[in-house]
């Protein structure tokens, strides 16, 4: 089954069973058009913010993927504290 990017219309065959983290062409992480935008840059150092869990359950890794890619891009570091109603994300640097 091939993937298709909603942003640039590029189609590709994923190499693994895992959902592709980004479009190989335009690099958007929201290539399937249904991931929620997470605004991590509003978190100040030493502060934390609670984010709702993405639904359904299988979408939870997307939040971590988004956080990881933001962390890499920005050079900022975060800790995650999973809770029942959401995930508490604390910026440590
Ligand atoms: Zn694309």
PDB file of the backbone (N, CA, C, O) and the ligand in Angstrom, with CONECT records:
HET     ZN  A 101       1
ATOM      1  N   UNK A   1       0.843  -1.192   0.000  1.00  0.00           N
ATOM      2  CA  UNK A   1       0.000   0.000   0.000  1.00  0.00           C
ATOM      3  C   UNK A   1       0.880   1.245   0.000  1.00  0.00           C
ATOM      4  O   UNK A   1       1.846   1.327   0.758  1.00  0.00           O
ATOM      5  N   UNK A   2       0.554   2.188  -0.828  1.00  0.00           N
ATOM      6  CA  UNK A   2       1.411   3.364  -0.889  1.00  0.00           C
ATOM      7  C   UNK A   2       0.864   4.512  -0.036  1.00  0.00           C
ATOM      8  O   UNK A   2      -0.333   4.590   0.239  1.00  0.00           O
ATOM      9  N   UNK A   3       1.747   5.371   0.361  1.00  0.00           N
ATOM     10  CA  UNK A   3       1.379   6.571   1.111  1.00  0.00           C
ATOM     11  C   UNK A   3       1.274   7.740   0.144  1.00  0.00           C
ATOM     12  O   UNK A   3       1.929   7.771  -0.898  1.00  0.00           O
ATOM     13  N   UNK A   4       0.438   8.695   0.515  1.00  0.00           N
ATOM     14  CA  UNK A   4       0.347   9.883  -0.317  1.00  0.00           C
ATOM     15  C   UNK A   4       0.313  11.122   0.572  1.00  0.00           C
ATOM     16  O   UNK A   4      -0.404  11.175   1.571  1.00  0.00           O
ATOM     17  N   UNK A   5       1.097  12.102   0.186  1.00  0.00           N
ATOM     18  CA  UNK A   5       1.173  13.323   0.966  1.00  0.00           C
ATOM     19  C   UNK A   5       0.072  14.295   0.552  1.00  0.00           C
ATOM     20  O   UNK A   5      -0.099  14.584  -0.632  1.00  0.00           O
ATOM     21  N   UNK A   6      -0.678  14.800   1.547  1.00  0.00           N
ATOM     22  CA  UNK A   6      -1.765  15.728   1.223  1.00  0.00           C
ATOM     23  C   UNK A   6      -1.238  17.111   0.852  1.00  0.00           C
ATOM     24  O   UNK A   6      -1.956  17.919   0.261  1.00  0.00           O
ATOM     25  N   UNK A   7       0.008  17.377   1.199  1.00  0.00           N
ATOM     26  CA  UNK A   7       0.553  18.703   0.962  1.00  0.00           C
ATOM     27  C   UNK A   7       1.151  18.831  -0.439  1.00  0.00           C
ATOM     28  O   UNK A   7       0.885  19.799  -1.151  1.00  0.00           O
ATOM     29  N   UNK A   8       1.972  17.833  -0.831  1.00  0.00           N
ATOM     30  CA  UNK A   8       2.646  17.958  -2.129  1.00  0.00           C
ATOM     31  C   UNK A   8       2.214  16.882  -3.123  1.00  0.00           C
ATOM     32  O   UNK A   8       2.701  16.849  -4.253  1.00  0.00           O
ATOM     33  N   UNK A   9       1.286  15.987  -2.696  1.00  0.00           N
ATOM     34  CA  UNK A   9       0.768  14.919  -3.556  1.00  0.00           C
ATOM     35  C   UNK A   9       1.768  13.839  -3.927  1.00  0.00           C
ATOM     36  O   UNK A   9       1.491  13.008  -4.791  1.00  0.00           O
ATOM     37  N   UNK A  10       2.917  13.843  -3.291  1.00  0.00           N
ATOM     38  CA  UNK A  10       3.918  12.821  -3.563  1.00  0.00           C
ATOM     39  C   UNK A  10       3.438  11.472  -3.023  1.00  0.00           C
ATOM     40  O   UNK A  10       2.879  11.408  -1.928  1.00  0.00           O
ATOM     41  N   UNK A  11       3.652  10.385  -3.791  1.00  0.00           N
ATOM     42  CA  UNK A  11       3.314   9.041  -3.327  1.00  0.00           C
ATOM     43  C   UNK A  11       4.573   8.222  -3.148  1.00  0.00           C
ATOM     44  O   UNK A  11       5.518   8.336  -3.928  1.00  0.00           O
ATOM     45  N   UNK A  12       4.581   7.401  -2.124  1.00  0.00           N
ATOM     46  CA  UNK A  12       5.750   6.540  -1.917  1.00  0.00           C
ATOM     47  C   UNK A  12       5.335   5.257  -1.215  1.00  0.00           C
ATOM     48  O   UNK A  12       4.289   5.190  -0.568  1.00  0.00           O
ATOM     49  N   UNK A  13       6.184   4.233  -1.358  1.00  0.00           N
ATOM     50  CA  UNK A  13       5.945   2.974  -0.666  1.00  0.00           C
ATOM     51  C   UNK A  13       6.796   2.932   0.595  1.00  0.00           C
ATOM     52  O   UNK A  13       8.022   3.025   0.528  1.00  0.00           O
ATOM     53  N   UNK A  14       6.138   2.792   1.748  1.00  0.00           N
ATOM     54  CA  UNK A  14       6.915   2.763   2.992  1.00  0.00           C
ATOM     55  C   UNK A  14       7.780   1.512   3.064  1.00  0.00           C
ATOM     56  O   UNK A  14       7.357   0.440   2.632  1.00  0.00           O
ATOM     57  N   UNK A  15       8.974   1.639   3.601  1.00  0.00           N
ATOM     58  CA  UNK A  15       9.889   0.513   3.696  1.00  0.00           C
ATOM     59  C   UNK A  15       9.573  -0.391   4.884  1.00  0.00           C
ATOM     60  O   UNK A  15       9.934  -1.568   4.888  1.00  0.00           O
ATOM     61  N   UNK A  16       8.900   0.160   5.886  1.00  0.00           N
ATOM     62  CA  UNK A  16       8.565  -0.658   7.053  1.00  0.00           C
ATOM     63  C   UNK A  16       7.061  -0.593   7.300  1.00  0.00           C
ATOM     64  O   UNK A  16       6.341   0.177   6.664  1.00  0.00           O
ATOM     65  N   UNK A  17       6.608  -1.419   8.238  1.00  0.00           N
ATOM     66  CA  UNK A  17       5.195  -1.440   8.615  1.00  0.00           C
ATOM     67  C   UNK A  17       4.801  -0.156   9.343  1.00  0.00           C
ATOM     68  O   UNK A  17       3.641   0.258   9.335  1.00  0.00           O
ATOM     69  N   UNK A  18       5.789   0.450   9.964  1.00  0.00           N
ATOM     70  CA  UNK A  18       5.532   1.642  10.764  1.00  0.00           C
ATOM     71  C   UNK A  18       5.090   2.816   9.893  1.00  0.00           C
ATOM     72  O   UNK A  18       5.520   2.959   8.749  1.00  0.00           O
ATOM     73  N   UNK A  19       4.242   3.631  10.449  1.00  0.00           N
ATOM     74  CA  UNK A  19       3.780   4.808   9.736  1.00  0.00           C
ATOM     75  C   UNK A  19       4.955   5.752   9.474  1.00  0.00           C
ATOM     76  O   UNK A  19       5.751   6.024  10.372  1.00  0.00           O
ATOM     77  N   UNK A  20       5.055   6.237   8.267  1.00  0.00           N
ATOM     78  CA  UNK A  20       6.149   7.145   7.935  1.00  0.00           C
ATOM     79  C   UNK A  20       6.061   8.408   8.777  1.00  0.00           C
ATOM     80  O   UNK A  20       4.981   8.970   8.964  1.00  0.00           O
ATOM     81  N   UNK A  21       7.194   8.844   9.277  1.00  0.00           N
ATOM     82  CA  UNK A  21       7.206  10.019  10.146  1.00  0.00           C
ATOM     83  C   UNK A  21       7.039  11.303   9.344  1.00  0.00           C
ATOM     84  O   UNK A  21       6.501  12.294   9.839  1.00  0.00           O
ATOM     85  N   UNK A  22       7.498  11.273   8.120  1.00  0.00           N
ATOM     86  CA  UNK A  22       7.378  12.485   7.307  1.00  0.00           C
ATOM     87  C   UNK A  22       7.326  12.131   5.826  1.00  0.00           C
ATOM     88  O   UNK A  22       7.663  11.018   5.423  1.00  0.00           O
ATOM     89  N   UNK A  23       6.901  13.091   5.038  1.00  0.00           N
ATOM     90  CA  UNK A  23       6.890  12.918   3.592  1.00  0.00           C
ATOM     91  C   UNK A  23       8.338  12.971   3.095  1.00  0.00           C
ATOM     92  O   UNK A  23       9.069  13.902   3.433  1.00  0.00           O
ATOM     93  N   UNK A  24       8.761  11.980   2.294  1.00  0.00           N
ATOM     94  CA  UNK A  24      10.148  11.969   1.821  1.00  0.00           C
ATOM     95  C   UNK A  24      10.471  13.157   0.928  1.00  0.00           C
ATOM     96  O   UNK A  24      11.634  13.528   0.769  1.00  0.00           O
ATOM     97  N   UNK A  25       9.449  13.743   0.355  1.00  0.00           N
ATOM     98  CA  UNK A  25       9.704  14.844  -0.579  1.00  0.00           C
ATOM     99  C   UNK A  25       9.690  16.209   0.108  1.00  0.00           C
ATOM    100  O   UNK A  25      10.693  16.923   0.095  1.00  0.00           O
ATOM    101  N   UNK A  26       8.558  16.572   0.707  1.00  0.00           N
ATOM    102  CA  UNK A  26       8.470  17.920   1.282  1.00  0.00           C
ATOM    103  C   UNK A  26       8.722  17.920   2.788  1.00  0.00           C
ATOM    104  O   UNK A  26       8.772  18.981   3.410  1.00  0.00           O
ATOM    105  N   UNK A  27       8.880  16.734   3.376  1.00  0.00           N
ATOM    106  CA  UNK A  27       9.264  16.591   4.783  1.00  0.00           C
ATOM    107  C   UNK A  27       8.196  16.997   5.783  1.00  0.00           C
ATOM    108  O   UNK A  27       8.495  17.130   6.969  1.00  0.00           O
ATOM    109  N   UNK A  28       6.971  17.195   5.347  1.00  0.00           N
ATOM    110  CA  UNK A  28       5.947  17.504   6.325  1.00  0.00           C
ATOM    111  C   UNK A  28       5.673  16.265   7.182  1.00  0.00           C
ATOM    112  O   UNK A  28       5.685  15.140   6.681  1.00  0.00           O
ATOM    113  N   UNK A  29       5.430  16.481   8.468  1.00  0.00           N
ATOM    114  CA  UNK A  29       5.103  15.352   9.336  1.00  0.00           C
ATOM    115  C   UNK A  29       3.598  15.085   9.283  1.00  0.00           C
ATOM    116  O   UNK A  29       3.131  14.037   9.730  1.00  0.00           O
ATOM    117  N   UNK A  30       2.866  16.011   8.749  1.00  0.00           N
ATOM    118  CA  UNK A  30       1.415  15.865   8.657  1.00  0.00           C
ATOM    119  C   UNK A  30       1.008  15.471   7.238  1.00  0.00           C
ATOM    120  O   UNK A  30       0.057  16.025   6.686  1.00  0.00           O
ATOM    121  N   UNK A  31       1.724  14.518   6.652  1.00  0.00           N
ATOM    122  CA  UNK A  31       1.482  14.163   5.253  1.00  0.00           C
ATOM    123  C   UNK A  31       0.132  13.500   5.046  1.00  0.00           C
ATOM    124  O   UNK A  31      -0.410  13.551   3.942  1.00  0.00           O
ATOM    125  N   UNK A  32      -0.436  12.868   6.098  1.00  0.00           N
ATOM    126  CA  UNK A  32      -1.746  12.246   5.908  1.00  0.00           C
ATOM    127  C   UNK A  32      -2.878  13.198   6.305  1.00  0.00           C
ATOM    128  O   UNK A  32      -4.054  12.842   6.244  1.00  0.00           O
ATOM    129  N   UNK A  33      -2.506  14.395   6.708  1.00  0.00           N
ATOM    130  CA  UNK A  33      -3.498  15.438   6.932  1.00  0.00           C
ATOM    131  C   UNK A  33      -4.346  15.309   8.175  1.00  0.00           C
ATOM    132  O   UNK A  33      -5.301  16.068   8.339  1.00  0.00           O
ATOM    133  N   UNK A  34      -4.031  14.369   9.063  1.00  0.00           N
ATOM    134  CA  UNK A  34      -4.894  14.282  10.239  1.00  0.00           C
ATOM    135  C   UNK A  34      -4.163  14.332  11.574  1.00  0.00           C
ATOM    136  O   UNK A  34      -4.730  13.963  12.603  1.00  0.00           O
ATOM    137  N   UNK A  35      -2.918  14.783  11.570  1.00  0.00           N
ATOM    138  CA  UNK A  35      -2.295  14.920  12.873  1.00  0.00           C
ATOM    139  C   UNK A  35      -2.551  16.322  13.418  1.00  0.00           C
ATOM    140  O   UNK A  35      -2.684  17.290  12.671  1.00  0.00           O
ATOM    141  N   UNK A  36      -2.614  16.393  14.719  1.00  0.00           N
ATOM    142  CA  UNK A  36      -2.897  17.657  15.364  1.00  0.00           C
ATOM    143  C   UNK A  36      -1.614  18.478  15.431  1.00  0.00           C
ATOM    144  O   UNK A  36      -0.522  17.936  15.605  1.00  0.00           O
ATOM    145  N   UNK A  37      -1.757  19.742  15.295  1.00  0.00           N
ATOM    146  CA  UNK A  37      -0.610  20.628  15.466  1.00  0.00           C
ATOM    147  C   UNK A  37      -0.314  20.785  16.950  1.00  0.00           C
ATOM    148  O   UNK A  37      -1.198  21.126  17.737  1.00  0.00           O
ATOM    149  N   UNK A  38       0.923  20.535  17.323  1.00  0.00           N
ATOM    150  CA  UNK A  38       1.293  20.734  18.717  1.00  0.00           C
ATOM    151  C   UNK A  38       2.191  21.946  18.799  1.00  0.00           C
ATOM    152  O   UNK A  38       3.196  22.053  18.096  1.00  0.00           O
ATOM    153  N   UNK A  39       1.813  22.840  19.659  1.00  0.00           N
ATOM    154  CA  UNK A  39       2.606  24.048  19.799  1.00  0.00           C
ATOM    155  C   UNK A  39       3.527  23.921  21.008  1.00  0.00           C
ATOM    156  O   UNK A  39       3.159  24.274  22.128  1.00  0.00           O
ATOM    157  N   UNK A  40       4.741  23.407  20.756  1.00  0.00           N
ATOM    158  CA  UNK A  40       5.668  23.195  21.866  1.00  0.00           C
ATOM    159  C   UNK A  40       6.497  24.435  22.168  1.00  0.00           C
ATOM    160  O   UNK A  40       7.108  24.543  23.231  1.00  0.00           O
ATOM    161  N   UNK A  41       6.511  25.356  21.234  1.00  0.00           N
ATOM    162  CA  UNK A  41       7.417  26.488  21.443  1.00  0.00           C
ATOM    163  C   UNK A  41       6.907  27.482  22.489  1.00  0.00           C
ATOM    164  O   UNK A  41       7.643  28.372  22.915  1.00  0.00           O
ATOM    165  N   UNK A  42       5.650  27.326  22.898  1.00  0.00           N
ATOM    166  CA  UNK A  42       5.128  28.232  23.923  1.00  0.00           C
ATOM    167  C   UNK A  42       5.608  27.850  25.330  1.00  0.00           C
ATOM    168  O   UNK A  42       5.428  28.611  26.280  1.00  0.00           O
ATOM    169  N   UNK A  43       6.219  26.665  25.452  1.00  0.00           N
ATOM    170  CA  UNK A  43       6.672  26.230  26.777  1.00  0.00           C
ATOM    171  C   UNK A  43       8.010  26.903  27.100  1.00  0.00           C
ATOM    172  O   UNK A  43       8.974  26.789  26.343  1.00  0.00           O
ATOM    173  N   UNK A  44       8.050  27.591  28.213  1.00  0.00           N
ATOM    174  CA  UNK A  44       9.301  28.234  28.613  1.00  0.00           C
ATOM    175  C   UNK A  44      10.130  27.288  29.477  1.00  0.00           C
ATOM    176  O   UNK A  44       9.606  26.342  30.065  1.00  0.00           O
ATOM    177  N   UNK A  45      11.430  27.562  29.543  1.00  0.00           N
ATOM    178  CA  UNK A  45      12.327  26.709  30.329  1.00  0.00           C
ATOM    179  C   UNK A  45      11.821  26.594  31.767  1.00  0.00           C
ATOM    180  O   UNK A  45      11.487  27.589  32.410  1.00  0.00           O
ATOM    181  N   UNK A  46      11.774  25.345  32.253  1.00  0.00           N
ATOM    182  CA  UNK A  46      11.332  25.110  33.624  1.00  0.00           C
ATOM    183  C   UNK A  46       9.826  25.014  33.761  1.00  0.00           C
ATOM    184  O   UNK A  46       9.313  24.649  34.819  1.00  0.00           O
ATOM    185  N   UNK A  47       9.124  25.340  32.700  1.00  0.00           N
ATOM    186  CA  UNK A  47       7.672  25.267  32.739  1.00  0.00           C
ATOM    187  C   UNK A  47       7.190  23.998  32.057  1.00  0.00           C
ATOM    188  O   UNK A  47       7.912  23.368  31.284  1.00  0.00           O
ATOM    189  N   UNK A  48       5.960  23.646  32.362  1.00  0.00           N
ATOM    190  CA  UNK A  48       5.394  22.468  31.710  1.00  0.00           C
ATOM    191  C   UNK A  48       3.976  22.763  31.269  1.00  0.00           C
ATOM    192  O   UNK A  48       3.339  23.712  31.726  1.00  0.00           O
ATOM    193  N   UNK A  49       3.508  21.927  30.374  1.00  0.00           N
ATOM    194  CA  UNK A  49       2.190  22.129  29.813  1.00  0.00           C
ATOM    195  C   UNK A  49       1.559  20.769  29.546  1.00  0.00           C
ATOM    196  O   UNK A  49       2.229  19.835  29.105  1.00  0.00           O
ATOM    197  N   UNK A  50       0.273  20.672  29.816  1.00  0.00           N
ATOM    198  CA  UNK A  50      -0.426  19.406  29.591  1.00  0.00           C
ATOM    199  C   UNK A  50      -1.063  19.380  28.202  1.00  0.00           C
ATOM    200  O   UNK A  50      -1.820  20.277  27.830  1.00  0.00           O
ATOM    201  N   UNK A  51      -0.741  18.345  27.456  1.00  0.00           N
ATOM    202  CA  UNK A  51      -1.328  18.167  26.125  1.00  0.00           C
ATOM    203  C   UNK A  51      -2.274  16.986  26.160  1.00  0.00           C
ATOM    204  O   UNK A  51      -1.961  15.956  26.755  1.00  0.00           O
ATOM    205  N   UNK A  52      -3.415  17.123  25.534  1.00  0.00           N
ATOM    206  CA  UNK A  52      -4.358  16.005  25.462  1.00  0.00           C
ATOM    207  C   UNK A  52      -3.761  14.870  24.649  1.00  0.00           C
ATOM    208  O   UNK A  52      -3.031  15.104  23.686  1.00  0.00           O
ATOM    209  N   UNK A  53      -4.067  13.663  25.030  1.00  0.00           N
ATOM    210  CA  UNK A  53      -3.640  12.518  24.228  1.00  0.00           C
ATOM    211  C   UNK A  53      -4.316  12.570  22.881  1.00  0.00           C
ATOM    212  O   UNK A  53      -5.513  12.844  22.791  1.00  0.00           O
ATOM    213  N   UNK A  54      -3.542  12.304  21.807  1.00  0.00           N
ATOM    214  CA  UNK A  54      -4.201  12.217  20.499  1.00  0.00           C
ATOM    215  C   UNK A  54      -5.114  10.995  20.474  1.00  0.00           C
ATOM    216  O   UNK A  54      -4.796   9.970  21.077  1.00  0.00           O
ATOM    217  N   UNK A  55      -6.220  11.096  19.796  1.00  0.00           N
ATOM    218  CA  UNK A  55      -7.124   9.961  19.625  1.00  0.00           C
ATOM    219  C   UNK A  55      -7.089   9.521  18.171  1.00  0.00           C
ATOM    220  O   UNK A  55      -6.913  10.375  17.302  1.00  0.00           O
ATOM    221  N   UNK A  56      -7.246   8.245  17.853  1.00  0.00           N
ATOM    222  CA  UNK A  56      -7.304   7.130  18.800  1.00  0.00           C
ATOM    223  C   UNK A  56      -5.934   6.796  19.387  1.00  0.00           C
ATOM    224  O   UNK A  56      -4.942   7.478  19.130  1.00  0.00           O
ATOM    225  N   UNK A  57      -5.911   5.746  20.165  1.00  0.00           N
ATOM    226  CA  UNK A  57      -4.706   5.327  20.880  1.00  0.00           C
ATOM    227  C   UNK A  57      -3.474   5.171  19.975  1.00  0.00           C
ATOM    228  O   UNK A  57      -2.356   5.496  20.373  1.00  0.00           O
ATOM    229  N   UNK A  58      -3.698   4.671  18.759  1.00  0.00           N
ATOM    230  CA  UNK A  58      -2.567   4.430  17.842  1.00  0.00           C
ATOM    231  C   UNK A  58      -1.892   5.726  17.422  1.00  0.00           C
ATOM    232  O   UNK A  58      -0.769   5.706  16.917  1.00  0.00           O
ATOM    233  N   UNK A  59      -2.567   6.849  17.627  1.00  0.00           N
ATOM    234  CA  UNK A  59      -1.981   8.133  17.229  1.00  0.00           C
ATOM    235  C   UNK A  59      -1.036   8.720  18.273  1.00  0.00           C
ATOM    236  O   UNK A  59      -0.375   9.729  18.028  1.00  0.00           O
ATOM    237  N   UNK A  60      -0.981   8.076  19.443  1.00  0.00           N
ATOM    238  CA  UNK A  60      -0.126   8.630  20.500  1.00  0.00           C
ATOM    239  C   UNK A  60       1.342   8.785  20.108  1.00  0.00           C
ATOM    240  O   UNK A  60       1.972   9.777  20.476  1.00  0.00           O
ATOM    241  N   UNK A  61       1.905   7.811  19.357  1.00  0.00           N
ATOM    242  CA  UNK A  61       3.313   7.980  18.972  1.00  0.00           C
ATOM    243  C   UNK A  61       3.567   9.242  18.160  1.00  0.00           C
ATOM    244  O   UNK A  61       4.690   9.743  18.119  1.00  0.00           O
ATOM    245  N   UNK A  62       2.537   9.748  17.524  1.00  0.00           N
ATOM    246  CA  UNK A  62       2.712  10.972  16.715  1.00  0.00           C
ATOM    247  C   UNK A  62       3.080  12.167  17.578  1.00  0.00           C
ATOM    248  O   UNK A  62       3.848  13.038  17.170  1.00  0.00           O
ATOM    249  N   UNK A  63       2.518  12.189  18.778  1.00  0.00           N
ATOM    250  CA  UNK A  63       2.837  13.291  19.679  1.00  0.00           C
ATOM    251  C   UNK A  63       4.322  13.251  20.017  1.00  0.00           C
ATOM    252  O   UNK A  63       4.998  14.280  20.027  1.00  0.00           O
ATOM    253  N   UNK A  64       4.822  12.041  20.296  1.00  0.00           N
ATOM    254  CA  UNK A  64       6.238  11.908  20.622  1.00  0.00           C
ATOM    255  C   UNK A  64       7.114  12.213  19.414  1.00  0.00           C
ATOM    256  O   UNK A  64       8.175  12.824  19.541  1.00  0.00           O
ATOM    257  N   UNK A  65       6.656  11.780  18.236  1.00  0.00           N
ATOM    258  CA  UNK A  65       7.404  12.071  17.016  1.00  0.00           C
ATOM    259  C   UNK A  65       7.467  13.576  16.778  1.00  0.00           C
ATOM    260  O   UNK A  65       8.507  14.111  16.393  1.00  0.00           O
ATOM    261  N   UNK A  66       6.347  14.248  17.010  1.00  0.00           N
ATOM    262  CA  UNK A  66       6.307  15.702  16.836  1.00  0.00           C
ATOM    263  C   UNK A  66       7.218  16.387  17.841  1.00  0.00           C
ATOM    264  O   UNK A  66       7.921  17.340  17.506  1.00  0.00           O
ATOM    265  N   UNK A  67       7.200  15.897  19.079  1.00  0.00           N
ATOM    266  CA  UNK A  67       8.039  16.496  20.120  1.00  0.00           C
ATOM    267  C   UNK A  67       9.519  16.261  19.814  1.00  0.00           C
ATOM    268  O   UNK A  67      10.344  17.166  19.944  1.00  0.00           O
ATOM    269  N   UNK A  68       9.838  15.027  19.406  1.00  0.00           N
ATOM    270  CA  UNK A  68      11.227  14.716  19.071  1.00  0.00           C
ATOM    271  C   UNK A  68      11.740  15.575  17.936  1.00  0.00           C
ATOM    272  O   UNK A  68      12.858  16.086  17.992  1.00  0.00           O
ATOM    273  N   UNK A  69      10.934  15.734  16.914  1.00  0.00           N
ATOM    274  CA  UNK A  69      11.409  16.496  15.775  1.00  0.00           C
ATOM    275  C   UNK A  69      11.508  17.981  16.146  1.00  0.00           C
ATOM    276  O   UNK A  69      12.409  18.682  15.686  1.00  0.00           O
ATOM    277  N   UNK A  70      10.578  18.450  16.977  1.00  0.00           N
ATOM    278  CA  UNK A  70      10.690  19.846  17.417  1.00  0.00           C
ATOM    279  C   UNK A  70      11.933  20.034  18.274  1.00  0.00           C
ATOM    280  O   UNK A  70      12.642  21.033  18.147  1.00  0.00           O
ATOM    281  N   UNK A  71      12.191  19.063  19.151  1.00  0.00           N
ATOM    282  CA  UNK A  71      13.349  19.131  20.037  1.00  0.00           C
ATOM    283  C   UNK A  71      14.657  19.179  19.232  1.00  0.00           C
ATOM    284  O   UNK A  71      15.570  19.939  19.552  1.00  0.00           O
ATOM    285  N   UNK A  72      14.724  18.356  18.189  1.00  0.00           N
ATOM    286  CA  UNK A  72      15.907  18.341  17.318  1.00  0.00           C
ATOM    287  C   UNK A  72      16.082  19.664  16.591  1.00  0.00           C
ATOM    288  O   UNK A  72      17.177  20.224  16.540  1.00  0.00           O
ATOM    289  N   UNK A  73      14.987  20.152  16.031  1.00  0.00           N
ATOM    290  CA  UNK A  73      15.039  21.399  15.260  1.00  0.00           C
ATOM    291  C   UNK A  73      15.422  22.592  16.115  1.00  0.00           C
ATOM    292  O   UNK A  73      16.204  23.447  15.699  1.00  0.00           O
ATOM    293  N   UNK A  74      14.855  22.639  17.326  1.00  0.00           N
ATOM    294  CA  UNK A  74      15.006  23.825  18.154  1.00  0.00           C
ATOM    295  C   UNK A  74      16.192  23.732  19.100  1.00  0.00           C
ATOM    296  O   UNK A  74      16.638  24.748  19.634  1.00  0.00           O
ATOM    297  N   UNK A  75      16.715  22.511  19.317  1.00  0.00           N
ATOM    298  CA  UNK A  75      17.788  22.321  20.284  1.00  0.00           C
ATOM    299  C   UNK A  75      17.290  22.374  21.716  1.00  0.00           C
ATOM    300  O   UNK A  75      18.086  22.369  22.655  1.00  0.00           O
ATOM    301  N   UNK A  76      15.967  22.425  21.887  1.00  0.00           N
ATOM    302  CA  UNK A  76      15.401  22.453  23.229  1.00  0.00           C
ATOM    303  C   UNK A  76      15.198  21.031  23.739  1.00  0.00           C
ATOM    304  O   UNK A  76      15.004  20.095  22.963  1.00  0.00           O
ATOM    305  N   UNK A  77      15.247  20.892  25.059  1.00  0.00           N
ATOM    306  CA  UNK A  77      15.091  19.560  25.647  1.00  0.00           C
ATOM    307  C   UNK A  77      13.841  19.509  26.512  1.00  0.00           C
ATOM    308  O   UNK A  77      13.510  20.460  27.222  1.00  0.00           O
ATOM    309  N   UNK A  78      13.154  18.370  26.432  1.00  0.00           N
ATOM    310  CA  UNK A  78      11.896  18.207  27.158  1.00  0.00           C
ATOM    311  C   UNK A  78      11.857  16.886  27.907  1.00  0.00           C
ATOM    312  O   UNK A  78      12.492  15.906  27.517  1.00  0.00           O
ATOM    313  N   UNK A  79      11.100  16.887  28.985  1.00  0.00           N
ATOM    314  CA  UNK A  79      10.746  15.650  29.664  1.00  0.00           C
ATOM    315  C   UNK A  79       9.256  15.419  29.476  1.00  0.00           C
ATOM    316  O   UNK A  79       8.470  16.363  29.400  1.00  0.00           O
ATOM    317  N   UNK A  80       8.883  14.152  29.404  1.00  0.00           N
ATOM    318  CA  UNK A  80       7.469  13.811  29.269  1.00  0.00           C
ATOM    319  C   UNK A  80       6.988  13.064  30.502  1.00  0.00           C
ATOM    320  O   UNK A  80       7.653  12.150  30.991  1.00  0.00           O
ATOM    321  N   UNK A  81       5.851  13.455  30.984  1.00  0.00           N
ATOM    322  CA  UNK A  81       5.224  12.755  32.100  1.00  0.00           C
ATOM    323  C   UNK A  81       3.825  12.323  31.680  1.00  0.00           C
ATOM    324  O   UNK A  81       2.875  13.102  31.759  1.00  0.00           O
ATOM    325  N   UNK A  82       3.708  11.070  31.231  1.00  0.00           N
ATOM    326  CA  UNK A  82       2.377  10.602  30.801  1.00  0.00           C
ATOM    327  C   UNK A  82       1.406  10.536  31.980  1.00  0.00           C
ATOM    328  O   UNK A  82       1.736  10.004  33.040  1.00  0.00           O
ATOM    329  N   UNK A  83       0.238  11.068  31.784  1.00  0.00           N
ATOM    330  CA  UNK A  83      -0.813  11.001  32.789  1.00  0.00           C
ATOM    331  C   UNK A  83      -2.059  10.432  32.130  1.00  0.00           C
ATOM    332  O   UNK A  83      -2.099  10.234  30.915  1.00  0.00           O
ATOM    333  N   UNK A  84      -3.079  10.170  32.949  1.00  0.00           N
ATOM    334  CA  UNK A  84      -4.268   9.532  32.374  1.00  0.00           C
ATOM    335  C   UNK A  84      -4.984  10.455  31.389  1.00  0.00           C
ATOM    336  O   UNK A  84      -5.464  10.004  30.349  1.00  0.00           O
ATOM    337  N   UNK A  85      -5.057  11.754  31.718  1.00  0.00           N
ATOM    338  CA  UNK A  85      -5.834  12.623  30.836  1.00  0.00           C
ATOM    339  C   UNK A  85      -5.024  13.278  29.735  1.00  0.00           C
ATOM    340  O   UNK A  85      -5.572  13.938  28.852  1.00  0.00           O
ATOM    341  N   UNK A  86      -3.726  13.092  29.795  1.00  0.00           N
ATOM    342  CA  UNK A  86      -2.896  13.694  28.774  1.00  0.00           C
ATOM    343  C   UNK A  86      -1.438  13.499  29.113  1.00  0.00           C
ATOM    344  O   UNK A  86      -1.086  12.687  29.968  1.00  0.00           O
ATOM    345  N   UNK A  87      -0.598  14.247  28.439  1.00  0.00           N
ATOM    346  CA  UNK A  87       0.821  14.121  28.720  1.00  0.00           C
ATOM    347  C   UNK A  87       1.375  15.474  29.112  1.00  0.00           C
ATOM    348  O   UNK A  87       1.180  16.477  28.424  1.00  0.00           O
ATOM    349  N   UNK A  88       2.074  15.475  30.242  1.00  0.00           N
ATOM    350  CA  UNK A  88       2.667  16.695  30.745  1.00  0.00           C
ATOM    351  C   UNK A  88       4.070  16.803  30.140  1.00  0.00           C
ATOM    352  O   UNK A  88       4.904  15.915  30.320  1.00  0.00           O
ATOM    353  N   UNK A  89       4.311  17.880  29.437  1.00  0.00           N
ATOM    354  CA  UNK A  89       5.615  18.060  28.807  1.00  0.00           C
ATOM    355  C   UNK A  89       6.317  19.231  29.458  1.00  0.00           C
ATOM    356  O   UNK A  89       5.810  20.352  29.495  1.00  0.00           O
ATOM    357  N   UNK A  90       7.497  18.938  29.968  1.00  0.00           N
ATOM    358  CA  UNK A  90       8.268  19.963  30.673  1.00  0.00           C
ATOM    359  C   UNK A  90       9.518  20.290  29.883  1.00  0.00           C
ATOM    360  O   UNK A  90      10.239  19.396  29.441  1.00  0.00           O
ATOM    361  N   UNK A  91       9.770  21.576  29.709  1.00  0.00           N
ATOM    362  CA  UNK A  91      10.963  21.999  28.995  1.00  0.00           C
ATOM    363  C   UNK A  91      12.098  22.160  30.001  1.00  0.00           C
ATOM    364  O   UNK A  91      11.957  22.868  30.998  1.00  0.00           O
ATOM    365  N   UNK A  92      13.232  21.493  29.732  1.00  0.00           N
ATOM    366  CA  UNK A  92      14.326  21.555  30.693  1.00  0.00           C
ATOM    367  C   UNK A  92      15.511  22.361  30.180  1.00  0.00           C
ATOM    368  O   UNK A  92      16.400  22.705  30.959  1.00  0.00           O
ATOM    369  N   UNK A  93      15.543  22.667  28.894  1.00  0.00           N
ATOM    370  CA  UNK A  93      16.611  23.546  28.413  1.00  0.00           C
ATOM    371  C   UNK A  93      16.180  24.213  27.117  1.00  0.00           C
ATOM    372  O   UNK A  93      16.938  24.996  26.544  1.00  0.00           O
TER     373      UNK A  93
HETATM  374 ZN    ZN A 101       4.923  15.982   0.762  1.00  0.00          ZN
END
